[in-house]
Amino acid sequence: MAMERRKKRRKFDFFVPLLIVIIGYFAFVLVGQQVHLQEVAADQEAADARLAAAEAENAALKQEKADLQDPAYVEKIAREELGMTRHGELPYTDASK
């Protein structure tokens, strides 16, 4: 009868809790990696936006540099922004301003 009791009584099985702990650990690591990948993707998107803005500014500055090689453009800028005149010209100022 003592043998029958021992057969009916089960030993504690460590396999199932160990398997649950291992699966939980890998799930935790997977979620952490996904969060990190989302942060990296957001950083990449922000860097791409900054790069596009810098490239647009670079193109505008290259165009400005090319325009400054044209004497007519330089004269236009000198007249409009600096109020300069040619020798012998009289500057005109609008009285309504």
Biopython code that builds the backbone (N, CA, C, O; Angstrom):
import numpy as np
from Bio.PDB.StructureBuilder import StructureBuilder

atoms = [
    (1, "MET", "N", (0.791, -1.178, 0.000)),
    (1, "MET", "CA", (0.000, 0.000, 0.000)),
    (1, "MET", "C", (0.858, 1.278, 0.000)),
    (1, "MET", "O", (0.486, 2.284, -0.606)),
    (2, "ALA", "N", (1.970, 1.224, 0.665)),
    (2, "ALA", "CA", (2.878, 2.356, 0.697)),
    (2, "ALA", "C", (3.414, 2.653, -0.690)),
    (2, "ALA", "O", (3.643, 3.810, -1.043)),
    (3, "MET", "N", (3.615, 1.595, -1.483)),
    (3, "MET", "CA", (4.087, 1.779, -2.855)),
    (3, "MET", "C", (3.027, 2.446, -3.716)),
    (3, "MET", "O", (3.349, 3.255, -4.586)),
    (4, "GLU", "N", (1.800, 2.121, -3.485)),
    (4, "GLU", "CA", (0.726, 2.717, -4.276)),
    (4, "GLU", "C", (0.603, 4.208, -3.987)),
    (4, "GLU", "O", (0.304, 5.001, -4.881)),
    (5, "ARG", "N", (0.834, 4.580, -2.735)),
    (5, "ARG", "CA", (0.765, 5.989, -2.384)),
    (5, "ARG", "C", (1.894, 6.759, -3.073)),
    (5, "ARG", "O", (1.694, 7.878, -3.547)),
    (6, "ARG", "N", (3.050, 6.165, -3.121)),
    (6, "ARG", "CA", (4.170, 6.833, -3.766)),
    (6, "ARG", "C", (3.936, 6.980, -5.266)),
    (6, "ARG", "O", (4.314, 7.995, -5.851)),
    (7, "LYS", "N", (3.338, 6.014, -5.875)),
    (7, "LYS", "CA", (3.064, 6.092, -7.307)),
    (7, "LYS", "C", (2.031, 7.166, -7.611)),
    (7, "LYS", "O", (2.129, 7.861, -8.623)),
    (8, "LYS", "N", (1.040, 7.301, -6.735)),
    (8, "LYS", "CA", (-0.004, 8.285, -6.958)),
    (8, "LYS", "C", (0.508, 9.698, -6.694)),
    (8, "LYS", "O", (0.086, 10.655, -7.344)),
    (9, "ARG", "N", (1.400, 9.812, -5.755)),
    (9, "ARG", "CA", (1.957, 11.117, -5.427)),
    (9, "ARG", "C", (2.976, 11.491, -6.499)),
    (9, "ARG", "O", (3.935, 10.758, -6.739)),
    (10, "ARG", "N", (2.760, 12.624, -7.132)),
    (10, "ARG", "CA", (3.660, 13.054, -8.207)),
    (10, "ARG", "C", (4.739, 13.948, -7.653)),
    (10, "ARG", "O", (4.522, 14.707, -6.709)),
    (11, "LYS", "N", (5.877, 13.848, -8.241)),
    (11, "LYS", "CA", (6.950, 14.778, -7.903)),
    (11, "LYS", "C", (6.671, 16.104, -8.600)),
    (11, "LYS", "O", (6.015, 16.142, -9.641)),
    (12, "PHE", "N", (7.174, 17.190, -8.018)),
    (12, "PHE", "CA", (7.016, 18.498, -8.629)),
    (12, "PHE", "C", (7.841, 18.546, -9.902)),
    (12, "PHE", "O", (9.032, 18.238, -9.892)),
    (13, "ASP", "N", (7.208, 18.932, -10.987)),
    (13, "ASP", "CA", (7.866, 18.971, -12.290)),
    (13, "ASP", "C", (8.388, 20.391, -12.535)),
    (13, "ASP", "O", (7.600, 21.335, -12.595)),
    (14, "PHE", "N", (9.682, 20.548, -12.673)),
    (14, "PHE", "CA", (10.303, 21.854, -12.894)),
    (14, "PHE", "C", (10.293, 22.267, -14.358)),
    (14, "PHE", "O", (10.607, 23.419, -14.661)),
    (15, "PHE", "N", (9.956, 21.398, -15.249)),
    (15, "PHE", "CA", (10.028, 21.698, -16.673)),
    (15, "PHE", "C", (9.033, 22.790, -17.080)),
    (15, "PHE", "O", (9.414, 23.728, -17.780)),
    (16, "VAL", "N", (7.794, 22.691, -16.667)),
    (16, "VAL", "CA", (6.762, 23.643, -17.086)),
    (16, "VAL", "C", (7.055, 25.047, -16.545)),
    (16, "VAL", "O", (7.029, 25.997, -17.328)),
    (17, "PRO", "N", (7.331, 25.227, -15.248)),
    (17, "PRO", "CA", (7.652, 26.589, -14.790)),
    (17, "PRO", "C", (8.921, 27.140, -15.433)),
    (17, "PRO", "O", (8.992, 28.330, -15.741)),
    (18, "LEU", "N", (9.910, 26.294, -15.635)),
    (18, "LEU", "CA", (11.132, 26.733, -16.292)),
    (18, "LEU", "C", (10.844, 27.168, -17.724)),
    (18, "LEU", "O", (11.380, 28.175, -18.187)),
    (19, "LEU", "N", (10.020, 26.431, -18.411)),
    (19, "LEU", "CA", (9.639, 26.778, -19.784)),
    (19, "LEU", "C", (8.890, 28.111, -19.804)),
    (19, "LEU", "O", (9.109, 28.933, -20.694)),
    (20, "ILE", "N", (8.015, 28.323, -18.837)),
    (20, "ILE", "CA", (7.272, 29.587, -18.759)),
    (20, "ILE", "C", (8.222, 30.758, -18.497)),
    (20, "ILE", "O", (8.080, 31.824, -19.096)),
    (21, "VAL", "N", (9.183, 30.558, -17.609)),
    (21, "VAL", "CA", (10.153, 31.612, -17.325)),
    (21, "VAL", "C", (10.991, 31.923, -18.559)),
    (21, "VAL", "O", (11.236, 33.091, -18.858)),
    (22, "ILE", "N", (11.427, 30.910, -19.270)),
    (22, "ILE", "CA", (12.236, 31.123, -20.480)),
    (22, "ILE", "C", (11.423, 31.845, -21.545)),
    (22, "ILE", "O", (11.924, 32.774, -22.178)),
    (23, "ILE", "N", (10.191, 31.438, -21.748)),
    (23, "ILE", "CA", (9.338, 32.107, -22.739)),
    (23, "ILE", "C", (9.084, 33.556, -22.325)),
    (23, "ILE", "O", (9.108, 34.455, -23.165)),
    (24, "GLY", "N", (8.842, 33.784, -21.040)),
    (24, "GLY", "CA", (8.639, 35.146, -20.550)),
    (24, "GLY", "C", (9.863, 36.012, -20.762)),
    (24, "GLY", "O", (9.738, 37.175, -21.144)),
    (25, "TYR", "N", (11.048, 35.463, -20.519)),
    (25, "TYR", "CA", (12.289, 36.211, -20.723)),
    (25, "TYR", "C", (12.454, 36.599, -22.191)),
    (25, "TYR", "O", (12.777, 37.745, -22.507)),
    (26, "PHE", "N", (12.233, 35.642, -23.078)),
    (26, "PHE", "CA", (12.381, 35.949, -24.501)),
    (26, "PHE", "C", (11.323, 36.940, -24.974)),
    (26, "PHE", "O", (11.598, 37.767, -25.843)),
    (27, "ALA", "N", (10.128, 36.867, -24.420)),
    (27, "ALA", "CA", (9.091, 37.842, -24.777)),
    (27, "ALA", "C", (9.508, 39.236, -24.307)),
    (27, "ALA", "O", (9.327, 40.216, -25.030)),
    (28, "PHE", "N", (10.068, 39.324, -23.091)),
    (28, "PHE", "CA", (10.544, 40.605, -22.558)),
    (28, "PHE", "C", (11.649, 41.178, -23.441)),
    (28, "PHE", "O", (11.644, 42.368, -23.752)),
    (29, "VAL", "N", (12.586, 40.341, -23.839)),
    (29, "VAL", "CA", (13.684, 40.788, -24.702)),
    (29, "VAL", "C", (13.152, 41.231, -26.058)),
    (29, "VAL", "O", (13.607, 42.239, -26.600)),
    (30, "LEU", "N", (12.201, 40.496, -26.609)),
    (30, "LEU", "CA", (11.634, 40.832, -27.914)),
    (30, "LEU", "C", (10.928, 42.183, -27.866)),
    (30, "LEU", "O", (11.092, 43.002, -28.770)),
    (31, "VAL", "N", (10.145, 42.420, -26.819)),
    (31, "VAL", "CA", (9.446, 43.700, -26.686)),
    (31, "VAL", "C", (10.453, 44.836, -26.531)),
    (31, "VAL", "O", (10.279, 45.903, -27.120)),
    (32, "GLY", "N", (11.497, 44.615, -25.749)),
    (32, "GLY", "CA", (12.525, 45.641, -25.586)),
    (32, "GLY", "C", (13.213, 45.970, -26.899)),
    (32, "GLY", "O", (13.506, 47.133, -27.178)),
    (33, "GLN", "N", (13.469, 44.962, -27.693)),
    (33, "GLN", "CA", (14.111, 45.198, -28.989)),
    (33, "GLN", "C", (13.178, 45.943, -29.935)),
    (33, "GLN", "O", (13.627, 46.794, -30.703)),
    (34, "GLN", "N", (11.891, 45.633, -29.890)),
    (34, "GLN", "CA", (10.941, 46.327, -30.762)),
    (34, "GLN", "C", (10.861, 47.813, -30.380)),
    (34, "GLN", "O", (10.801, 48.680, -31.251)),
    (35, "VAL", "N", (10.862, 48.092, -29.092)),
    (35, "VAL", "CA", (10.835, 49.485, -28.645)),
    (35, "VAL", "C", (12.100, 50.206, -29.118)),
    (35, "VAL", "O", (12.031, 51.337, -29.599)),
    (36, "HIS", "N", (13.237, 49.555, -28.981)),
    (36, "HIS", "CA", (14.496, 50.153, -29.428)),
    (36, "HIS", "C", (14.483, 50.380, -30.941)),
    (36, "HIS", "O", (14.945, 51.420, -31.410)),
    (37, "LEU", "N", (13.966, 49.432, -31.701)),
    (37, "LEU", "CA", (13.901, 49.591, -33.159)),
    (37, "LEU", "C", (12.981, 50.745, -33.551)),
    (37, "LEU", "O", (13.259, 51.457, -34.515)),
    (38, "GLN", "N", (11.894, 50.933, -32.815)),
    (38, "GLN", "CA", (11.006, 52.061, -33.102)),
    (38, "GLN", "C", (11.706, 53.385, -32.819)),
    (38, "GLN", "O", (11.536, 54.349, -33.565)),
    (39, "GLU", "N", (12.492, 53.436, -31.745)),
    (39, "GLU", "CA", (13.250, 54.651, -31.443)),
    (39, "GLU", "C", (14.281, 54.933, -32.524)),
    (39, "GLU", "O", (14.467, 56.081, -32.930)),
    (40, "VAL", "N", (14.948, 53.891, -32.985)),
    (40, "VAL", "CA", (15.946, 54.062, -34.047)),
    (40, "VAL", "C", (15.269, 54.522, -35.335)),
    (40, "VAL", "O", (15.802, 55.371, -36.049)),
    (41, "ALA", "N", (14.106, 53.968, -35.632)),
    (41, "ALA", "CA", (13.381, 54.373, -36.840)),
    (41, "ALA", "C", (12.960, 55.838, -36.748)),
    (41, "ALA", "O", (13.035, 56.568, -37.736)),
    (42, "ALA", "N", (12.520, 56.268, -35.575)),
    (42, "ALA", "CA", (12.140, 57.675, -35.396)),
    (42, "ALA", "C", (13.359, 58.582, -35.543)),
    (42, "ALA", "O", (13.270, 59.649, -36.149)),
    (43, "ASP", "N", (14.490, 58.164, -34.992)),
    (43, "ASP", "CA", (15.720, 58.943, -35.142)),
    (43, "ASP", "C", (16.145, 59.017, -36.611)),
    (43, "ASP", "O", (16.595, 60.061, -37.082)),
    (44, "GLN", "N", (15.999, 57.914, -37.321)),
    (44, "GLN", "CA", (16.350, 57.877, -38.746)),
    (44, "GLN", "C", (15.456, 58.818, -39.539)),
    (44, "GLN", "O", (15.923, 59.525, -40.432)),
    (45, "GLU", "N", (14.170, 58.825, -39.212)),
    (45, "GLU", "CA", (13.234, 59.704, -39.908)),
    (45, "GLU", "C", (13.581, 61.172, -39.660)),
    (45, "GLU", "O", (13.538, 61.992, -40.577)),
    (46, "ALA", "N", (13.923, 61.494, -38.417)),
    (46, "ALA", "CA", (14.304, 62.875, -38.093)),
    (46, "ALA", "C", (15.597, 63.256, -38.809)),
    (46, "ALA", "O", (15.730, 64.378, -39.298)),
    (47, "ALA", "N", (16.542, 62.331, -38.872)),
    (47, "ALA", "CA", (17.808, 62.607, -39.568)),
    (47, "ALA", "C", (17.564, 62.803, -41.062)),
    (47, "ALA", "O", (18.181, 63.666, -41.686)),
    (48, "ASP", "N", (16.667, 62.004, -41.632)),
    (48, "ASP", "CA", (16.341, 62.168, -43.055)),
    (48, "ASP", "C", (15.710, 63.533, -43.311)),
    (48, "ASP", "O", (15.996, 64.171, -44.324)),
    (49, "ALA", "N", (14.856, 63.980, -42.401)),
    (49, "ALA", "CA", (14.227, 65.299, -42.566)),
    (49, "ALA", "C", (15.271, 66.409, -42.473)),
    (49, "ALA", "O", (15.243, 67.361, -43.253)),
    (50, "ARG", "N", (16.192, 66.284, -41.517)),
    (50, "ARG", "CA", (17.264, 67.290, -41.406)),
    (50, "ARG", "C", (18.148, 67.284, -42.645)),
    (50, "ARG", "O", (18.577, 68.340, -43.111)),
    (51, "LEU", "N", (18.422, 66.093, -43.179)),
    (51, "LEU", "CA", (19.240, 65.991, -44.388)),
    (51, "LEU", "C", (18.547, 66.644, -45.575)),
    (51, "LEU", "O", (19.182, 67.367, -46.343)),
    (52, "ALA", "N", (17.254, 66.399, -45.731)),
    (52, "ALA", "CA", (16.513, 67.003, -46.837)),
    (52, "ALA", "C", (16.515, 68.524, -46.719)),
    (52, "ALA", "O", (16.661, 69.223, -47.721)),
    (53, "ALA", "N", (16.354, 69.043, -45.498)),
    (53, "ALA", "CA", (16.375, 70.496, -45.303)),
    (53, "ALA", "C", (17.756, 71.058, -45.621)),
    (53, "ALA", "O", (17.872, 72.113, -46.244)),
    (54, "ALA", "N", (18.794, 70.359, -45.194)),
    (54, "ALA", "CA", (20.159, 70.821, -45.461)),
    (54, "ALA", "C", (20.470, 70.778, -46.956)),
    (54, "ALA", "O", (21.146, 71.665, -47.478)),
    (55, "GLU", "N", (19.976, 69.751, -47.642)),
    (55, "GLU", "CA", (20.212, 69.667, -49.092)),
    (55, "GLU", "C", (19.481, 70.782, -49.821)),
    (55, "GLU", "O", (20.010, 71.344, -50.779)),
    (56, "ALA", "N", (18.268, 71.112, -49.379)),
    (56, "ALA", "CA", (17.521, 72.211, -50.007)),
    (56, "ALA", "C", (18.233, 73.539, -49.770)),
    (56, "ALA", "O", (18.337, 74.363, -50.679)),
    (57, "GLU", "N", (18.722, 73.745, -48.549)),
    (57, "GLU", "CA", (19.463, 74.974, -48.255)),
    (57, "GLU", "C", (20.755, 75.035, -49.065)),
    (57, "GLU", "O", (21.136, 76.101, -49.549)),
    (58, "ASN", "N", (21.421, 73.912, -49.211)),
    (58, "ASN", "CA", (22.652, 73.855, -49.995)),
    (58, "ASN", "C", (22.377, 74.209, -51.453)),
    (58, "ASN", "O", (23.134, 74.961, -52.067)),
    (59, "ALA", "N", (21.296, 73.668, -52.005)),
    (59, "ALA", "CA", (20.945, 73.976, -53.395)),
    (59, "ALA", "C", (20.641, 75.467, -53.552)),
    (59, "ALA", "O", (21.045, 76.084, -54.538)),
    (60, "ALA", "N", (19.925, 76.047, -52.573)),
    (60, "ALA", "CA", (19.606, 77.483, -52.643)),
    (60, "ALA", "C", (20.876, 78.320, -52.563)),
    (60, "ALA", "O", (21.012, 79.316, -53.273)),
    (61, "LEU", "N", (21.807, 77.918, -51.701)),
    (61, "LEU", "CA", (23.060, 78.665, -51.583)),
    (61, "LEU", "C", (23.918, 78.532, -52.837)),
    (61, "LEU", "O", (24.577, 79.492, -53.235)),
    (62, "LYS", "N", (23.920, 77.368, -53.460)),
    (62, "LYS", "CA", (24.660, 77.198, -54.719)),
    (62, "LYS", "C", (24.060, 78.074, -55.811)),
    (62, "LYS", "O", (24.791, 78.653, -56.614)),
    (63, "GLN", "N", (22.722, 78.175, -55.844)),
    (63, "GLN", "CA", (22.066, 79.026, -56.833)),
    (63, "GLN", "C", (22.403, 80.487, -56.563)),
    (63, "GLN", "O", (22.654, 81.252, -57.495)),
    (64, "GLU", "N", (22.407, 80.874, -55.299)),
    (64, "GLU", "CA", (22.765, 82.253, -54.938)),
    (64, "GLU", "C", (24.205, 82.557, -55.348)),
    (64, "GLU", "O", (24.502, 83.642, -55.848)),
    (65, "LYS", "N", (25.089, 81.591, -55.132)),
    (65, "LYS", "CA", (26.495, 81.776, -55.522)),
    (65, "LYS", "C", (26.614, 81.949, -57.037)),
    (65, "LYS", "O", (27.364, 82.797, -57.521)),
    (66, "ALA", "N", (25.862, 81.130, -57.774)),
    (66, "ALA", "CA", (25.897, 81.243, -59.237)),
    (66, "ALA", "C", (25.314, 82.586, -59.679)),
    (66, "ALA", "O", (25.828, 83.213, -60.605)),
    (67, "ASP", "N", (24.238, 83.029, -59.012)),
    (67, "ASP", "CA", (23.623, 84.314, -59.372)),
    (67, "ASP", "C", (24.566, 85.479, -59.087)),
    (67, "ASP", "O", (24.542, 86.480, -59.803)),
    (68, "LEU", "N", (25.383, 85.364, -58.067)),
    (68, "LEU", "CA", (26.305, 86.456, -57.730)),
    (68, "LEU", "C", (27.424, 86.621, -58.750)),
    (68, "LEU", "O", (28.164, 87.603, -58.695)),
    (69, "GLN", "N", (27.560, 85.694, -59.664)),
    (69, "GLN", "CA", (28.540, 85.829, -60.743)),
    (69, "GLN", "C", (28.005, 86.705, -61.872)),
    (69, "GLN", "O", (28.769, 87.134, -62.737)),
    (70, "ASP", "N", (26.693, 86.975, -61.872)),
    (70, "ASP", "CA", (26.054, 87.790, -62.904)),
    (70, "ASP", "C", (26.038, 89.251, -62.443)),
    (70, "ASP", "O", (25.443, 89.565, -61.412)),
    (71, "PRO", "N", (26.681, 90.138, -63.193)),
    (71, "PRO", "CA", (26.727, 91.558, -62.776)),
    (71, "PRO", "C", (25.345, 92.199, -62.685)),
    (71, "PRO", "O", (25.131, 93.069, -61.841)),
    (72, "ALA", "N", (24.423, 91.797, -63.519)),
    (72, "ALA", "CA", (23.073, 92.382, -63.474)),
    (72, "ALA", "C", (22.381, 92.028, -62.158)),
    (72, "ALA", "O", (21.667, 92.854, -61.590)),
    (73, "TYR", "N", (22.587, 90.819, -61.679)),
    (73, "TYR", "CA", (21.988, 90.401, -60.407)),
    (73, "TYR", "C", (22.622, 91.169, -59.241)),
    (73, "TYR", "O", (21.935, 91.596, -58.313)),
    (74, "VAL", "N", (23.923, 91.329, -59.309)),
    (74, "VAL", "CA", (24.619, 92.072, -58.253)),
    (74, "VAL", "C", (24.122, 93.514, -58.223)),
    (74, "VAL", "O", (23.910, 94.077, -57.149)),
    (75, "GLU", "N", (23.938, 94.110, -59.391)),
    (75, "GLU", "CA", (23.427, 95.476, -59.448)),
    (75, "GLU", "C", (22.012, 95.553, -58.884)),
    (75, "GLU", "O", (21.682, 96.483, -58.148)),
    (76, "LYS", "N", (21.193, 94.591, -59.223)),
    (76, "LYS", "CA", (19.816, 94.561, -58.727)),
    (76, "LYS", "C", (19.806, 94.477, -57.197)),
    (76, "LYS", "O", (19.059, 95.206, -56.546)),
    (77, "ILE", "N", (20.605, 93.620, -56.636)),
    (77, "ILE", "CA", (20.673, 93.474, -55.176)),
    (77, "ILE", "C", (21.192, 94.771, -54.551)),
    (77, "ILE", "O", (20.674, 95.220, -53.529)),
    (78, "ALA", "N", (22.208, 95.367, -55.160)),
    (78, "ALA", "CA", (22.774, 96.611, -54.626)),
    (78, "ALA", "C", (21.738, 97.725, -54.636)),
    (78, "ALA", "O", (21.668, 98.518, -53.697)),
    (79, "ARG", "N", (20.942, 97.790, -55.680)),
    (79, "ARG", "CA", (19.931, 98.843, -55.768)),
    (79, "ARG", "C", (18.765, 98.581, -54.803)),
    (79, "ARG", "O", (18.329, 99.491, -54.098)),
    (80, "GLU", "N", (18.261, 97.338, -54.769)),
    (80, "GLU", "CA", (17.065, 97.049, -53.973)),
    (80, "GLU", "C", (17.354, 96.959, -52.481)),
    (80, "GLU", "O", (16.630, 97.545, -51.675)),
    (81, "GLU", "N", (18.388, 96.243, -52.108)),
    (81, "GLU", "CA", (18.614, 95.985, -50.690)),
    (81, "GLU", "C", (19.513, 97.030, -50.023)),
    (81, "GLU", "O", (19.364, 97.330, -48.838)),
    (82, "LEU", "N", (20.443, 97.574, -50.800)),
    (82, "LEU", "CA", (21.387, 98.516, -50.206)),
    (82, "LEU", "C", (21.090, 99.971, -50.563)),
    (82, "LEU", "O", (21.700, 100.883, -50.007)),
    (83, "GLY", "N", (20.156, 100.192, -51.487)),
    (83, "GLY", "CA", (19.790, 101.552, -51.867)),
    (83, "GLY", "C", (20.885, 102.282, -52.619)),
    (83, "GLY", "O", (20.920, 103.512, -52.595)),
    (84, "MET", "N", (21.768, 101.580, -53.277)),
    (84, "MET", "CA", (22.874, 102.199, -53.999)),
    (84, "MET", "C", (22.395, 102.703, -55.366)),
    (84, "MET", "O", (21.403, 102.228, -55.919)),
    (85, "THR", "N", (23.133, 103.674, -55.880)),
    (85, "THR", "CA", (22.831, 104.220, -57.207)),
    (85, "THR", "C", (24.114, 104.294, -58.008)),
    (85, "THR", "O", (25.214, 104.203, -57.462)),
    (86, "ARG", "N", (23.958, 104.459, -59.309)),
    (86, "ARG", "CA", (25.130, 104.647, -60.166)),
    (86, "ARG", "C", (25.611, 106.085, -60.045)),
    (86, "ARG", "O", (24.905, 106.968, -59.557)),
    (87, "HIS", "N", (26.819, 106.282, -60.500)),
    (87, "HIS", "CA", (27.399, 107.620, -60.471)),
    (87, "HIS", "C", (26.561, 108.539, -61.352)),
    (87, "HIS", "O", (26.323, 108.242, -62.522)),
    (88, "GLY", "N", (26.123, 109.635, -60.795)),
    (88, "GLY", "CA", (25.340, 110.611, -61.550)),
    (88, "GLY", "C", (23.842, 110.422, -61.384)),
    (88, "GLY", "O", (23.089, 111.316, -61.771)),
    (89, "GLU", "N", (23.371, 109.330, -60.841)),
    (89, "GLU", "CA", (21.934, 109.119, -60.635)),
    (89, "GLU", "C", (21.521, 109.726, -59.298)),
    (89, "GLU", "O", (22.308, 109.800, -58.354)),
    (90, "LEU", "N", (20.278, 110.151, -59.247)),
    (90, "LEU", "CA", (19.734, 110.666, -58.011)),
    (90, "LEU", "C", (18.809, 109.607, -57.425)),
    (90, "LEU", "O", (17.958, 109.067, -58.131)),
    (91, "PRO", "N", (18.968, 109.312, -56.157)),
    (91, "PRO", "CA", (18.093, 108.293, -55.548)),
    (91, "PRO", "C", (16.664, 108.846, -55.435)),
    (91, "PRO", "O", (16.459, 110.026, -55.150)),
    (92, "TYR", "N", (15.705, 107.979, -55.663)),
    (92, "TYR", "CA", (14.307, 108.344, -55.570)),
    (92, "TYR", "C", (13.736, 107.673, -54.333)),
    (92, "TYR", "O", (13.869, 106.462, -54.157)),
    (93, "THR", "N", (13.101, 108.459, -53.479)),
    (93, "THR", "CA", (12.462, 107.932, -52.286)),
    (93, "THR", "C", (10.987, 108.234, -52.358)),
    (93, "THR", "O", (10.593, 109.384, -52.554)),
    (94, "ASP", "N", (10.179, 107.229, -52.203)),
    (94, "ASP", "CA", (8.731, 107.381, -52.242)),
    (94, "ASP", "C", (8.291, 108.076, -50.960)),
    (94, "ASP", "O", (8.636, 107.625, -49.868)),
    (95, "ALA", "N", (7.542, 109.153, -51.073)),
    (95, "ALA", "CA", (7.129, 109.931, -49.918)),
    (95, "ALA", "C", (6.076, 109.217, -49.089)),
    (95, "ALA", "O", (5.894, 109.539, -47.915)),
    (96, "SER", "N", (5.376, 108.250, -49.679)),
    (96, "SER", "CA", (4.325, 107.578, -48.952)),
    (96, "SER", "C", (4.884, 106.538, -47.974)),
    (96, "SER", "O", (4.146, 106.023, -47.135)),
    (97, "LYS", "N", (6.146, 106.233, -48.074)),
    (97, "LYS", "CA", (6.733, 105.232, -47.187)),
    (97, "LYS", "C", (7.210, 105.846, -45.961)),
    (97, "LYS", "O", (7.738, 105.156, -45.089)),
]
sb = StructureBuilder()
sb.init_structure("model")
sb.init_model(0)
sb.init_chain("A")
sb.init_seg("    ")
for serial, (resi, resn, name, xyz) in enumerate(atoms, 1):
    if name == "N":
        sb.init_residue(resn, " ", resi, " ")
    sb.init_atom(name, np.array(xyz, "f"), 0.0, 1.0, " ", f" {name:<3s}", serial, name[0])
structure = sb.get_structure()
